[in-house]
């Protein structure tokens, strides 16, 4: 019975770690997307000012 409980705890811990990694990946991706969008907007605005 002890081995079963240990395996269940191991799988639960592995699941929690995977969820945490997924959340971190989404947060990092969101920040990178925000920076990329800001750069694109600034570049587009600079191009509009040049053409005026």
N, C-alpha and C positions, 0 to 999 in steps of 0.2 A: 504494500500500500504506500510506503514511503517513496518508492521510485516513481510511482504514478503521480503523486503530489509534486515531487520535484520536477518532473517533466512538464506538468501543467504550469507550474510557476515559471519555468524556463520559457515556455511558449508564450505565456502572458507577457513576460518581460521583453521578449523579442518583438512581440506585437506593439508594445508601447514604444519601444525604441524606433521601430519603423514609422509609426505615426508621428513621432517627434521629428524624425528626419524629413518626412513629407511636409510637415508644417513649415520647417525651416527652409526647405527648398522653395515652397510657394512664396514665403516672405521675401527671400533673396530675389527670386524672379520678379516679384512685384516691384521691388526697389530698382532693379536694373531696368525694367520696362519704363518706370517713371522717369529715370534719368535719360533714357534713350528718347522718350517722347519729348522731354524738355529740350534736348539738344536739337532734335528735328524742328521743333517750333521756333527755336532761336535762329536756326539756320534759315528757315523759310522767311522769318521776319527780316533778317539781314538781306536776303535776296530781294524782298519787296522794297526795302529802302534804297537799294542800289538802283533798281529799275525806275524809281520815281524821279 
